[in-house]
Amino acid sequence: MAKRYKNIYVADFESLYNGDLKCLSVVDDDAELWHRRLGHVSFMLLNKLVKKDLVHGLPKSSFKDHKVCDVCVKGKQVRSSFKTKMEVSTSRPLDLLHMDLCGPWRVPSRGGKKYIFVIVDDYSRFS
């Protein structure tokens, strides 16, 4: 049970005499589990958290580097850029348009706008 104080629930764990709190105890010291629980942090950061005792319930063992999980691999993938073309691949104006939306800018234009929409024609390079 916890009491609500404004928008925060405050629980007094010091007043509990029963030490059988399974929801607050550590049941597994699996490194990959803690890696996922803490938002896919590096194992070097996990070791720093253990050494400085910054996380309550984190096991006091050192974590060795494990293989990188699939979620971390997908999150770090980058796509290589396209090769530049020297010739124009379109045969007439407005065949292919390149568009980009920029903004918001801190300083608005004279009309009060904070975004810029740029359209470039691939054939004529007119923007």
Backbone as XML, in Angstrom:
<?xml version="1.0"?>
<chain id="A" units="angstrom">
  <residue number="1" name="MET">
    <atom name="N" x="0.852" y="-1.180" z="0.000"/>
    <atom name="CA" x="0.000" y="0.000" z="0.000"/>
    <atom name="C" x="0.891" y="1.235" z="0.000"/>
  </residue>
  <residue number="2" name="ALA">
    <atom name="N" x="0.468" y="2.245" z="-0.728"/>
    <atom name="CA" x="1.202" y="3.496" z="-0.780"/>
    <atom name="C" x="0.204" y="4.637" z="-0.747"/>
  </residue>
  <residue number="3" name="LYS">
    <atom name="N" x="0.640" y="5.749" z="-0.189"/>
    <atom name="CA" x="-0.210" y="6.926" z="-0.128"/>
    <atom name="C" x="0.139" y="7.858" z="-1.273"/>
  </residue>
  <residue number="4" name="ARG">
    <atom name="N" x="-0.883" y="8.511" z="-1.795"/>
    <atom name="CA" x="-0.675" y="9.449" z="-2.887"/>
    <atom name="C" x="-0.435" y="10.835" z="-2.317"/>
  </residue>
  <residue number="5" name="TYR">
    <atom name="N" x="0.660" y="11.450" z="-2.750"/>
    <atom name="CA" x="1.004" y="12.800" z="-2.350"/>
    <atom name="C" x="1.139" y="13.620" z="-3.622"/>
  </residue>
  <residue number="6" name="LYS">
    <atom name="N" x="0.181" y="14.514" z="-3.881"/>
    <atom name="CA" x="0.073" y="15.270" z="-5.141"/>
    <atom name="C" x="-0.021" y="14.273" z="-6.292"/>
  </residue>
  <residue number="7" name="ASN">
    <atom name="N" x="0.960" y="14.197" z="-7.172"/>
    <atom name="CA" x="0.909" y="13.263" z="-8.298"/>
    <atom name="C" x="1.896" y="12.115" z="-8.151"/>
  </residue>
  <residue number="8" name="ILE">
    <atom name="N" x="2.379" y="11.864" z="-6.936"/>
    <atom name="CA" x="3.370" y="10.829" z="-6.706"/>
    <atom name="C" x="2.862" y="9.883" z="-5.632"/>
  </residue>
  <residue number="9" name="TYR">
    <atom name="N" x="3.039" y="8.604" z="-5.866"/>
    <atom name="CA" x="2.735" y="7.612" z="-4.839"/>
    <atom name="C" x="4.000" y="7.386" z="-4.012"/>
  </residue>
  <residue number="10" name="VAL">
    <atom name="N" x="3.880" y="7.550" z="-2.693"/>
    <atom name="CA" x="5.015" y="7.410" z="-1.795"/>
    <atom name="C" x="4.816" y="6.142" z="-0.972"/>
  </residue>
  <residue number="11" name="ALA">
    <atom name="N" x="5.770" y="5.223" z="-1.068"/>
    <atom name="CA" x="5.712" y="3.979" z="-0.301"/>
    <atom name="C" x="6.823" y="4.009" z="0.735"/>
  </residue>
  <residue number="12" name="ASP">
    <atom name="N" x="6.494" y="3.643" z="1.957"/>
    <atom name="CA" x="7.471" y="3.624" z="3.045"/>
    <atom name="C" x="7.944" y="2.189" z="3.225"/>
  </residue>
  <residue number="13" name="PHE">
    <atom name="N" x="9.092" y="1.857" z="2.624"/>
    <atom name="CA" x="9.621" y="0.510" z="2.709"/>
    <atom name="C" x="10.371" y="0.263" z="4.013"/>
  </residue>
  <residue number="14" name="GLU">
    <atom name="N" x="10.769" y="1.322" z="4.709"/>
    <atom name="CA" x="11.494" y="1.168" z="5.965"/>
    <atom name="C" x="10.587" y="0.607" z="7.058"/>
  </residue>
  <residue number="15" name="SER">
    <atom name="N" x="9.295" y="0.868" z="6.977"/>
    <atom name="CA" x="8.382" y="0.419" z="8.025"/>
    <atom name="C" x="7.958" y="-1.031" z="7.864"/>
  </residue>
  <residue number="16" name="LEU">
    <atom name="N" x="8.339" y="-1.655" z="6.770"/>
    <atom name="CA" x="7.972" y="-3.060" z="6.555"/>
    <atom name="C" x="8.914" y="-3.960" z="7.353"/>
  </residue>
  <residue number="17" name="TYR">
    <atom name="N" x="8.369" y="-4.805" z="8.192"/>
    <atom name="CA" x="9.193" y="-5.690" z="9.010"/>
    <atom name="C" x="9.413" y="-7.032" z="8.341"/>
  </residue>
  <residue number="18" name="ASN">
    <atom name="N" x="8.546" y="-7.403" z="7.445"/>
    <atom name="CA" x="8.654" y="-8.689" z="6.773"/>
    <atom name="C" x="9.673" y="-8.562" z="5.642"/>
  </residue>
  <residue number="19" name="GLY">
    <atom name="N" x="10.709" y="-9.355" z="5.666"/>
    <atom name="CA" x="11.762" y="-9.280" z="4.651"/>
    <atom name="C" x="11.503" y="-10.170" z="3.462"/>
  </residue>
  <residue number="20" name="ASP">
    <atom name="N" x="10.290" y="-10.626" z="3.285"/>
    <atom name="CA" x="9.963" y="-11.553" z="2.206"/>
    <atom name="C" x="9.345" y="-10.806" z="1.023"/>
  </residue>
  <residue number="21" name="LEU">
    <atom name="N" x="10.056" y="-9.810" z="0.507"/>
    <atom name="CA" x="9.561" y="-9.040" z="-0.635"/>
    <atom name="C" x="10.171" y="-9.610" z="-1.900"/>
  </residue>
  <residue number="22" name="LYS">
    <atom name="N" x="9.442" y="-10.426" z="-2.605"/>
    <atom name="CA" x="9.975" y="-11.051" z="-3.803"/>
    <atom name="C" x="9.976" y="-10.095" z="-4.982"/>
  </residue>
  <residue number="23" name="CYS">
    <atom name="N" x="9.097" y="-9.114" z="-4.971"/>
    <atom name="CA" x="9.050" y="-8.206" z="-6.115"/>
    <atom name="C" x="10.228" y="-7.245" z="-6.105"/>
  </residue>
  <residue number="24" name="LEU">
    <atom name="N" x="10.880" y="-7.050" z="-4.981"/>
    <atom name="CA" x="12.005" y="-6.125" z="-4.906"/>
    <atom name="C" x="13.348" y="-6.833" z="-4.822"/>
  </residue>
  <residue number="25" name="SER">
    <atom name="N" x="13.365" y="-8.143" z="-4.857"/>
    <atom name="CA" x="14.625" y="-8.863" z="-4.720"/>
    <atom name="C" x="15.104" y="-9.332" z="-6.091"/>
  </residue>
  <residue number="26" name="VAL">
    <atom name="N" x="16.406" y="-9.540" z="-6.190"/>
    <atom name="CA" x="17.003" y="-9.995" z="-7.430"/>
    <atom name="C" x="16.909" y="-11.508" z="-7.485"/>
  </residue>
  <residue number="27" name="VAL">
    <atom name="N" x="16.372" y="-12.021" z="-8.554"/>
    <atom name="CA" x="16.258" y="-13.463" z="-8.692"/>
    <atom name="C" x="17.182" y="-14.010" z="-9.773"/>
  </residue>
  <residue number="28" name="ASP">
    <atom name="N" x="17.786" y="-13.165" z="-10.575"/>
    <atom name="CA" x="18.635" y="-13.628" z="-11.661"/>
    <atom name="C" x="19.757" y="-12.629" z="-11.872"/>
  </residue>
  <residue number="29" name="ASP">
    <atom name="N" x="20.974" y="-13.119" z="-12.077"/>
    <atom name="CA" x="22.090" y="-12.216" z="-12.350"/>
    <atom name="C" x="22.593" y="-12.383" z="-13.782"/>
  </residue>
  <residue number="30" name="ASP">
    <atom name="N" x="21.693" y="-12.750" z="-14.678"/>
    <atom name="CA" x="22.020" y="-12.930" z="-16.080"/>
    <atom name="C" x="22.381" y="-11.575" z="-16.691"/>
  </residue>
  <residue number="31" name="ALA">
    <atom name="N" x="23.542" y="-11.501" z="-17.339"/>
    <atom name="CA" x="24.022" y="-10.236" z="-17.888"/>
    <atom name="C" x="23.129" y="-9.739" z="-19.022"/>
  </residue>
  <residue number="32" name="GLU">
    <atom name="N" x="22.685" y="-10.651" z="-19.874"/>
    <atom name="CA" x="21.841" y="-10.239" z="-20.997"/>
    <atom name="C" x="20.488" y="-9.742" z="-20.522"/>
  </residue>
  <residue number="33" name="LEU">
    <atom name="N" x="19.980" y="-10.309" z="-19.430"/>
    <atom name="CA" x="18.719" y="-9.843" z="-18.865"/>
    <atom name="C" x="18.851" y="-8.407" z="-18.359"/>
  </residue>
  <residue number="34" name="TRP">
    <atom name="N" x="19.935" y="-8.113" z="-17.647"/>
    <atom name="CA" x="20.145" y="-6.749" z="-17.163"/>
    <atom name="C" x="20.451" y="-5.789" z="-18.305"/>
  </residue>
  <residue number="35" name="HIS">
    <atom name="N" x="21.087" y="-6.292" z="-19.345"/>
    <atom name="CA" x="21.340" y="-5.485" z="-20.545"/>
    <atom name="C" x="20.019" y="-5.031" z="-21.156"/>
  </residue>
  <residue number="36" name="ARG">
    <atom name="N" x="19.032" y="-5.940" z="-21.227"/>
    <atom name="CA" x="17.717" y="-5.589" z="-21.774"/>
    <atom name="C" x="16.925" y="-4.713" z="-20.810"/>
  </residue>
  <residue number="37" name="ARG">
    <atom name="N" x="16.981" y="-5.031" z="-19.517"/>
    <atom name="CA" x="16.209" y="-4.270" z="-18.529"/>
    <atom name="C" x="16.615" y="-2.806" z="-18.478"/>
  </residue>
  <residue number="38" name="LEU">
    <atom name="N" x="17.897" y="-2.537" z="-18.670"/>
    <atom name="CA" x="18.386" y="-1.164" z="-18.563"/>
    <atom name="C" x="18.508" y="-0.489" z="-19.918"/>
  </residue>
  <residue number="39" name="GLY">
    <atom name="N" x="17.713" y="-0.902" z="-20.868"/>
    <atom name="CA" x="17.626" y="-0.197" z="-22.150"/>
    <atom name="C" x="18.772" y="-0.495" z="-23.081"/>
  </residue>
  <residue number="40" name="HIS">
    <atom name="N" x="19.282" y="-1.747" z="-23.066"/>
    <atom name="CA" x="20.344" y="-2.193" z="-23.965"/>
    <atom name="C" x="21.627" y="-1.384" z="-23.773"/>
  </residue>
  <residue number="41" name="VAL">
    <atom name="N" x="22.010" y="-1.179" z="-22.521"/>
    <atom name="CA" x="23.258" y="-0.476" z="-22.224"/>
    <atom name="C" x="24.433" y="-1.406" z="-22.484"/>
  </residue>
  <residue number="42" name="SER">
    <atom name="N" x="25.613" y="-0.824" z="-22.625"/>
    <atom name="CA" x="26.804" y="-1.632" z="-22.858"/>
    <atom name="C" x="27.203" y="-2.346" z="-21.567"/>
  </residue>
  <residue number="43" name="PHE">
    <atom name="N" x="27.962" y="-3.411" z="-21.712"/>
    <atom name="CA" x="28.391" y="-4.173" z="-20.542"/>
    <atom name="C" x="29.438" y="-3.395" z="-19.742"/>
  </residue>
  <residue number="44" name="MET">
    <atom name="N" x="30.163" y="-2.500" z="-20.405"/>
    <atom name="CA" x="31.103" y="-1.636" z="-19.702"/>
    <atom name="C" x="30.336" y="-0.703" z="-18.755"/>
  </residue>
  <residue number="45" name="LEU">
    <atom name="N" x="29.196" y="-0.178" z="-19.209"/>
    <atom name="CA" x="28.377" y="0.678" z="-18.350"/>
    <atom name="C" x="27.758" y="-0.131" z="-17.213"/>
  </residue>
  <residue number="46" name="LEU">
    <atom name="N" x="27.361" y="-1.378" z="-17.485"/>
    <atom name="CA" x="26.845" y="-2.230" z="-16.413"/>
    <atom name="C" x="27.891" y="-2.430" z="-15.319"/>
  </residue>
  <residue number="47" name="ASN">
    <atom name="N" x="29.152" y="-2.636" z="-15.710"/>
    <atom name="CA" x="30.221" y="-2.794" z="-14.730"/>
    <atom name="C" x="30.447" y="-1.520" z="-13.926"/>
  </residue>
  <residue number="48" name="LYS">
    <atom name="N" x="30.300" y="-0.359" z="-14.560"/>
    <atom name="CA" x="30.434" y="0.909" z="-13.829"/>
    <atom name="C" x="29.295" y="1.078" z="-12.825"/>
  </residue>
  <residue number="49" name="LEU">
    <atom name="N" x="28.091" y="0.678" z="-13.213"/>
    <atom name="CA" x="26.948" y="0.767" z="-12.304"/>
    <atom name="C" x="27.138" y="-0.134" z="-11.091"/>
  </residue>
  <residue number="50" name="VAL">
    <atom name="N" x="27.720" y="-1.316" z="-11.305"/>
    <atom name="CA" x="27.974" y="-2.233" z="-10.201"/>
    <atom name="C" x="29.059" y="-1.667" z="-9.290"/>
  </residue>
  <residue number="51" name="LYS">
    <atom name="N" x="30.121" y="-1.147" z="-9.896"/>
    <atom name="CA" x="31.263" y="-0.662" z="-9.115"/>
    <atom name="C" x="30.884" y="0.539" z="-8.248"/>
  </residue>
  <residue number="52" name="LYS">
    <atom name="N" x="30.068" y="1.431" z="-8.784"/>
    <atom name="CA" x="29.674" y="2.628" z="-8.031"/>
    <atom name="C" x="28.397" y="2.427" z="-7.226"/>
  </residue>
  <residue number="53" name="ASP">
    <atom name="N" x="27.788" y="1.233" z="-7.329"/>
    <atom name="CA" x="26.576" y="0.881" z="-6.598"/>
    <atom name="C" x="25.461" y="1.905" z="-6.841"/>
  </residue>
  <residue number="54" name="LEU">
    <atom name="N" x="25.160" y="2.128" z="-8.126"/>
    <atom name="CA" x="24.164" y="3.132" z="-8.504"/>
    <atom name="C" x="22.767" y="2.554" z="-8.715"/>
  </residue>
  <residue number="55" name="VAL">
    <atom name="N" x="22.650" y="1.230" z="-8.874"/>
    <atom name="CA" x="21.349" y="0.611" z="-9.107"/>
    <atom name="C" x="21.075" y="-0.359" z="-7.968"/>
  </residue>
  <residue number="56" name="HIS">
    <atom name="N" x="19.970" y="-0.161" z="-7.268"/>
    <atom name="CA" x="19.596" y="-1.058" z="-6.186"/>
    <atom name="C" x="19.120" y="-2.381" z="-6.777"/>
  </residue>
  <residue number="57" name="GLY">
    <atom name="N" x="19.656" y="-3.485" z="-6.264"/>
    <atom name="CA" x="19.243" y="-4.800" z="-6.721"/>
    <atom name="C" x="20.100" y="-5.376" z="-7.816"/>
  </residue>
  <residue number="58" name="LEU">
    <atom name="N" x="21.005" y="-4.576" z="-8.384"/>
    <atom name="CA" x="21.899" y="-5.093" z="-9.421"/>
    <atom name="C" x="22.920" y="-6.009" z="-8.754"/>
  </residue>
  <residue number="59" name="PRO">
    <atom name="N" x="23.134" y="-7.220" z="-9.284"/>
    <atom name="CA" x="24.069" y="-8.150" z="-8.642"/>
    <atom name="C" x="25.472" y="-7.566" z="-8.586"/>
  </residue>
  <residue number="60" name="LYS">
    <atom name="N" x="26.198" y="-7.922" z="-7.546"/>
    <atom name="CA" x="27.536" y="-7.369" z="-7.314"/>
    <atom name="C" x="28.619" y="-8.137" z="-8.062"/>
  </residue>
  <residue number="61" name="SER">
    <atom name="N" x="28.309" y="-8.716" z="-9.184"/>
    <atom name="CA" x="29.297" y="-9.438" z="-9.973"/>
    <atom name="C" x="29.662" y="-8.614" z="-11.198"/>
  </residue>
  <residue number="62" name="SER">
    <atom name="N" x="30.832" y="-8.888" z="-11.756"/>
    <atom name="CA" x="31.237" y="-8.151" z="-12.957"/>
    <atom name="C" x="30.657" y="-8.844" z="-14.180"/>
  </residue>
  <residue number="63" name="PHE">
    <atom name="N" x="30.238" y="-8.050" z="-15.136"/>
    <atom name="CA" x="29.638" y="-8.566" z="-16.362"/>
    <atom name="C" x="30.709" y="-8.631" z="-17.437"/>
  </residue>
  <residue number="64" name="LYS">
    <atom name="N" x="30.868" y="-9.786" z="-18.037"/>
    <atom name="CA" x="31.816" y="-9.932" z="-19.147"/>
    <atom name="C" x="31.087" y="-9.594" z="-20.437"/>
  </residue>
  <residue number="65" name="ASP">
    <atom name="N" x="31.854" y="-9.145" z="-21.418"/>
    <atom name="CA" x="31.243" y="-8.802" z="-22.710"/>
    <atom name="C" x="30.649" y="-10.052" z="-23.346"/>
  </residue>
  <residue number="66" name="HIS">
    <atom name="N" x="29.381" y="-9.974" z="-23.683"/>
    <atom name="CA" x="28.691" y="-11.060" z="-24.369"/>
    <atom name="C" x="28.516" y="-10.667" z="-25.823"/>
  </residue>
  <residue number="67" name="LYS">
    <atom name="N" x="27.965" y="-11.560" z="-26.579"/>
    <atom name="CA" x="27.686" y="-11.225" z="-27.976"/>
    <atom name="C" x="26.641" y="-10.115" z="-28.033"/>
  </residue>
  <residue number="68" name="VAL">
    <atom name="N" x="26.672" y="-9.350" z="-29.083"/>
    <atom name="CA" x="25.739" y="-8.238" z="-29.233"/>
    <atom name="C" x="24.374" y="-8.810" z="-29.583"/>
  </residue>
  <residue number="69" name="CYS">
    <atom name="N" x="23.340" y="-8.341" z="-28.890"/>
    <atom name="CA" x="21.995" y="-8.872" z="-29.132"/>
    <atom name="C" x="21.441" y="-8.361" z="-30.465"/>
  </residue>
  <residue number="70" name="ASP">
    <atom name="N" x="20.418" y="-9.044" z="-30.961"/>
    <atom name="CA" x="19.846" y="-8.715" z="-32.278"/>
    <atom name="C" x="19.263" y="-7.305" z="-32.312"/>
  </residue>
  <residue number="71" name="VAL">
    <atom name="N" x="18.659" y="-6.869" z="-31.223"/>
    <atom name="CA" x="18.049" y="-5.538" z="-31.181"/>
    <atom name="C" x="19.135" y="-4.459" z="-31.304"/>
  </residue>
  <residue number="72" name="CYS">
    <atom name="N" x="20.274" y="-4.668" z="-30.642"/>
    <atom name="CA" x="21.361" y="-3.692" z="-30.736"/>
    <atom name="C" x="21.958" y="-3.653" z="-32.140"/>
  </residue>
  <residue number="73" name="VAL">
    <atom name="N" x="22.051" y="-4.808" z="-32.778"/>
    <atom name="CA" x="22.580" y="-4.857" z="-34.146"/>
    <atom name="C" x="21.668" y="-4.087" z="-35.093"/>
  </residue>
  <residue number="74" name="LYS">
    <atom name="N" x="20.355" y="-4.307" z="-34.981"/>
    <atom name="CA" x="19.415" y="-3.603" z="-35.861"/>
    <atom name="C" x="19.401" y="-2.105" z="-35.587"/>
  </residue>
  <residue number="75" name="GLY">
    <atom name="N" x="19.582" y="-1.730" z="-34.342"/>
    <atom name="CA" x="19.575" y="-0.310" z="-34.002"/>
    <atom name="C" x="20.796" y="0.429" z="-34.492"/>
  </residue>
  <residue number="76" name="LYS">
    <atom name="N" x="21.897" y="-0.283" z="-34.725"/>
    <atom name="CA" x="23.137" y="0.364" z="-35.154"/>
    <atom name="C" x="23.389" y="0.242" z="-36.648"/>
  </residue>
  <residue number="77" name="GLN">
    <atom name="N" x="22.457" y="-0.352" z="-37.371"/>
    <atom name="CA" x="22.643" y="-0.482" z="-38.809"/>
    <atom name="C" x="22.466" y="0.874" z="-39.477"/>
  </residue>
  <residue number="78" name="VAL">
    <atom name="N" x="23.324" y="1.151" z="-40.411"/>
    <atom name="CA" x="23.195" y="2.365" z="-41.215"/>
    <atom name="C" x="23.186" y="1.957" z="-42.677"/>
  </residue>
  <residue number="79" name="ARG">
    <atom name="N" x="22.485" y="2.718" z="-43.450"/>
    <atom name="CA" x="22.387" y="2.424" z="-44.867"/>
    <atom name="C" x="23.441" y="3.232" z="-45.593"/>
  </residue>
  <residue number="80" name="SER">
    <atom name="N" x="24.140" y="2.630" z="-46.524"/>
    <atom name="CA" x="25.129" y="3.359" z="-47.307"/>
    <atom name="C" x="24.417" y="4.271" z="-48.294"/>
  </residue>
  <residue number="81" name="SER">
    <atom name="N" x="25.046" y="5.378" z="-48.621"/>
    <atom name="CA" x="24.412" y="6.351" z="-49.498"/>
    <atom name="C" x="24.449" y="5.862" z="-50.952"/>
  </residue>
  <residue number="82" name="PHE">
    <atom name="N" x="23.566" y="6.424" z="-51.739"/>
    <atom name="CA" x="23.497" y="6.061" z="-53.148"/>
    <atom name="C" x="24.693" y="6.631" z="-53.891"/>
  </residue>
  <residue number="83" name="LYS">
    <atom name="N" x="25.092" y="5.953" z="-54.962"/>
    <atom name="CA" x="26.176" y="6.450" z="-55.803"/>
    <atom name="C" x="25.692" y="7.657" z="-56.591"/>
  </residue>
  <residue number="84" name="THR">
    <atom name="N" x="26.581" y="8.619" z="-56.797"/>
    <atom name="CA" x="26.195" y="9.817" z="-57.546"/>
    <atom name="C" x="26.149" y="9.486" z="-59.038"/>
  </residue>
  <residue number="85" name="LYS">
    <atom name="N" x="25.164" y="10.096" z="-59.720"/>
    <atom name="CA" x="25.017" y="9.897" z="-61.153"/>
    <atom name="C" x="25.446" y="11.177" z="-61.862"/>
  </residue>
  <residue number="86" name="MET">
    <atom name="N" x="26.183" y="11.009" z="-62.934"/>
    <atom name="CA" x="26.634" y="12.163" z="-63.708"/>
    <atom name="C" x="25.640" y="12.543" z="-64.805"/>
  </residue>
  <residue number="87" name="GLU">
    <atom name="N" x="24.829" y="11.606" z="-65.251"/>
    <atom name="CA" x="23.868" y="11.892" z="-66.307"/>
    <atom name="C" x="22.471" y="12.034" z="-65.709"/>
  </residue>
  <residue number="88" name="VAL">
    <atom name="N" x="21.632" y="12.748" z="-66.420"/>
    <atom name="CA" x="20.260" y="12.954" z="-65.994"/>
    <atom name="C" x="19.446" y="11.738" z="-66.417"/>
  </residue>
  <residue number="89" name="SER">
    <atom name="N" x="18.692" y="11.167" z="-65.502"/>
    <atom name="CA" x="17.956" y="9.945" z="-65.817"/>
    <atom name="C" x="16.529" y="10.221" z="-66.279"/>
  </residue>
  <residue number="90" name="THR">
    <atom name="N" x="16.100" y="11.466" z="-66.259"/>
    <atom name="CA" x="14.750" y="11.799" z="-66.704"/>
    <atom name="C" x="14.818" y="12.434" z="-68.083"/>
  </residue>
  <residue number="91" name="SER">
    <atom name="N" x="13.699" y="12.357" z="-68.804"/>
    <atom name="CA" x="13.690" y="12.851" z="-70.192"/>
    <atom name="C" x="12.915" y="14.154" z="-70.349"/>
  </residue>
  <residue number="92" name="ARG">
    <atom name="N" x="12.191" y="14.593" z="-69.328"/>
    <atom name="CA" x="11.427" y="15.832" z="-69.439"/>
    <atom name="C" x="11.251" y="16.442" z="-68.049"/>
  </residue>
  <residue number="93" name="PRO">
    <atom name="N" x="10.924" y="17.737" z="-67.981"/>
    <atom name="CA" x="10.728" y="18.383" z="-66.687"/>
    <atom name="C" x="9.559" y="17.775" z="-65.922"/>
  </residue>
  <residue number="94" name="LEU">
    <atom name="N" x="9.616" y="17.829" z="-64.631"/>
    <atom name="CA" x="8.619" y="17.343" z="-63.681"/>
    <atom name="C" x="8.432" y="15.821" z="-63.732"/>
  </residue>
  <residue number="95" name="ASP">
    <atom name="N" x="9.394" y="15.118" z="-64.324"/>
    <atom name="CA" x="9.358" y="13.660" z="-64.359"/>
    <atom name="C" x="9.734" y="13.085" z="-62.991"/>
  </residue>
  <residue number="96" name="LEU">
    <atom name="N" x="10.727" y="13.703" z="-62.364"/>
    <atom name="CA" x="11.181" y="13.271" z="-61.052"/>
    <atom name="C" x="11.475" y="14.506" z="-60.202"/>
  </residue>
  <residue number="97" name="LEU">
    <atom name="N" x="10.852" y="14.568" z="-59.045"/>
    <atom name="CA" x="11.045" y="15.706" z="-58.142"/>
    <atom name="C" x="11.682" y="15.220" z="-56.847"/>
  </residue>
  <residue number="98" name="HIS">
    <atom name="N" x="12.645" y="15.998" z="-56.347"/>
    <atom name="CA" x="13.259" y="15.731" z="-55.049"/>
    <atom name="C" x="12.715" y="16.776" z="-54.074"/>
  </residue>
  <residue number="99" name="MET">
    <atom name="N" x="12.185" y="16.317" z="-52.933"/>
    <atom name="CA" x="11.549" y="17.232" z="-51.986"/>
    <atom name="C" x="12.196" y="17.091" z="-50.614"/>
  </residue>
  <residue number="100" name="ASP">
    <atom name="N" x="12.265" y="18.212" z="-49.907"/>
    <atom name="CA" x="12.830" y="18.217" z="-48.566"/>
    <atom name="C" x="12.102" y="19.260" z="-47.735"/>
  </residue>
  <residue number="101" name="LEU">
    <atom name="N" x="11.769" y="18.890" z="-46.524"/>
    <atom name="CA" x="11.132" y="19.811" z="-45.582"/>
    <atom name="C" x="12.130" y="20.104" z="-44.482"/>
  </residue>
  <residue number="102" name="CYS">
    <atom name="N" x="12.447" y="21.381" z="-44.285"/>
    <atom name="CA" x="13.428" y="21.791" z="-43.276"/>
    <atom name="C" x="12.731" y="22.619" z="-42.206"/>
  </residue>
  <residue number="103" name="GLY">
    <atom name="N" x="13.179" y="22.468" z="-40.993"/>
    <atom name="CA" x="12.637" y="23.278" z="-39.912"/>
    <atom name="C" x="12.328" y="22.443" z="-38.706"/>
  </residue>
  <residue number="104" name="PRO">
    <atom name="N" x="11.803" y="23.011" z="-37.692"/>
    <atom name="CA" x="11.455" y="24.417" z="-37.513"/>
    <atom name="C" x="12.680" y="25.267" z="-37.182"/>
  </residue>
  <residue number="105" name="TRP">
    <atom name="N" x="12.671" y="26.483" z="-37.657"/>
    <atom name="CA" x="13.731" y="27.438" z="-37.382"/>
    <atom name="C" x="13.359" y="28.240" z="-36.143"/>
  </residue>
  <residue number="106" name="ARG">
    <atom name="N" x="14.362" y="28.685" z="-35.424"/>
    <atom name="CA" x="14.096" y="29.495" z="-34.228"/>
    <atom name="C" x="13.578" y="30.874" z="-34.610"/>
  </residue>
  <residue number="107" name="VAL">
    <atom name="N" x="14.148" y="31.447" z="-35.673"/>
    <atom name="CA" x="13.740" y="32.779" z="-36.111"/>
    <atom name="C" x="12.776" y="32.627" z="-37.279"/>
  </residue>
  <residue number="108" name="PRO">
    <atom name="N" x="11.537" y="33.075" z="-37.142"/>
    <atom name="CA" x="10.581" y="32.928" z="-38.247"/>
    <atom name="C" x="10.896" y="33.900" z="-39.381"/>
  </residue>
  <residue number="109" name="SER">
    <atom name="N" x="10.354" y="33.599" z="-40.573"/>
    <atom name="CA" x="10.528" y="34.492" z="-41.713"/>
    <atom name="C" x="9.666" y="35.738" z="-41.519"/>
  </residue>
  <residue number="110" name="ARG">
    <atom name="N" x="9.718" y="36.638" z="-42.506"/>
    <atom name="CA" x="8.904" y="37.860" z="-42.401"/>
    <atom name="C" x="7.421" y="37.548" z="-42.389"/>
  </residue>
  <residue number="111" name="GLY">
    <atom name="N" x="7.049" y="36.450" z="-43.003"/>
    <atom name="CA" x="5.647" y="36.050" z="-43.024"/>
    <atom name="C" x="5.245" y="35.236" z="-41.796"/>
  </residue>
  <residue number="112" name="GLY">
    <atom name="N" x="6.198" y="34.988" z="-40.894"/>
    <atom name="CA" x="5.904" y="34.252" z="-39.675"/>
    <atom name="C" x="6.041" y="32.750" z="-39.806"/>
  </residue>
  <residue number="113" name="LYS">
    <atom name="N" x="6.621" y="32.284" z="-40.918"/>
    <atom name="CA" x="6.755" y="30.839" z="-41.135"/>
    <atom name="C" x="8.067" y="30.333" z="-40.542"/>
  </residue>
  <residue number="114" name="LYS">
    <atom name="N" x="8.048" y="29.081" z="-40.082"/>
    <atom name="CA" x="9.244" y="28.495" z="-39.475"/>
    <atom name="C" x="9.736" y="27.258" z="-40.220"/>
  </residue>
  <residue number="115" name="TYR">
    <atom name="N" x="9.109" y="26.909" z="-41.338"/>
    <atom name="CA" x="9.498" y="25.738" z="-42.115"/>
    <atom name="C" x="9.810" y="26.167" z="-43.543"/>
  </residue>
  <residue number="116" name="ILE">
    <atom name="N" x="10.684" y="25.397" z="-44.223"/>
    <atom name="CA" x="11.008" y="25.623" z="-45.626"/>
    <atom name="C" x="10.776" y="24.309" z="-46.368"/>
  </residue>
  <residue number="117" name="PHE">
    <atom name="N" x="10.023" y="24.361" z="-47.456"/>
    <atom name="CA" x="9.764" y="23.185" z="-48.277"/>
    <atom name="C" x="10.485" y="23.401" z="-49.598"/>
  </residue>
  <residue number="118" name="VAL">
    <atom name="N" x="11.494" y="22.564" z="-49.884"/>
    <atom name="CA" x="12.328" y="22.717" z="-51.075"/>
    <atom name="C" x="11.973" y="21.607" z="-52.055"/>
  </residue>
  <residue number="119" name="ILE">
    <atom name="N" x="11.696" y="21.993" z="-53.307"/>
    <atom name="CA" x="11.421" y="21.044" z="-54.379"/>
    <atom name="C" x="12.428" y="21.297" z="-55.487"/>
  </residue>
  <residue number="120" name="VAL">
    <atom name="N" x="13.143" y="20.243" z="-55.931"/>
    <atom name="CA" x="14.127" y="20.369" z="-56.996"/>
    <atom name="C" x="13.719" y="19.433" z="-58.125"/>
  </residue>
  <residue number="121" name="ASP">
    <atom name="N" x="13.620" y="19.984" z="-59.352"/>
    <atom name="CA" x="13.311" y="19.180" z="-60.524"/>
    <atom name="C" x="14.594" y="18.482" z="-60.972"/>
  </residue>
  <residue number="122" name="ASP">
    <atom name="N" x="14.524" y="17.151" z="-61.180"/>
    <atom name="CA" x="15.713" y="16.387" z="-61.541"/>
    <atom name="C" x="16.206" y="16.711" z="-62.938"/>
  </residue>
  <residue number="123" name="TYR">
    <atom name="N" x="15.333" y="17.011" z="-63.870"/>
    <atom name="CA" x="15.720" y="17.288" z="-65.256"/>
    <atom name="C" x="16.387" y="18.640" z="-65.405"/>
  </residue>
  <residue number="124" name="SER">
    <atom name="N" x="15.741" y="19.700" z="-64.913"/>
    <atom name="CA" x="16.269" y="21.053" z="-65.095"/>
    <atom name="C" x="17.081" y="21.570" z="-63.907"/>
  </residue>
  <residue number="125" name="ARG">
    <atom name="N" x="17.041" y="20.877" z="-62.783"/>
    <atom name="CA" x="17.673" y="21.290" z="-61.519"/>
    <atom name="C" x="17.111" y="22.613" z="-61.014"/>
  </residue>
  <residue number="126" name="PHE">
    <atom name="N" x="15.908" y="22.963" z="-61.487"/>
    <atom name="CA" x="15.233" y="24.169" z="-61.021"/>
    <atom name="C" x="14.616" y="23.887" z="-59.656"/>
  </residue>
  <residue number="127" name="SER">
    <atom name="N" x="14.754" y="24.840" z="-58.745"/>
    <atom name="CA" x="14.179" y="24.653" z="-57.412"/>
    <atom name="C" x="13.228" y="25.760" z="-57.067"/>
  </residue>
</chain>
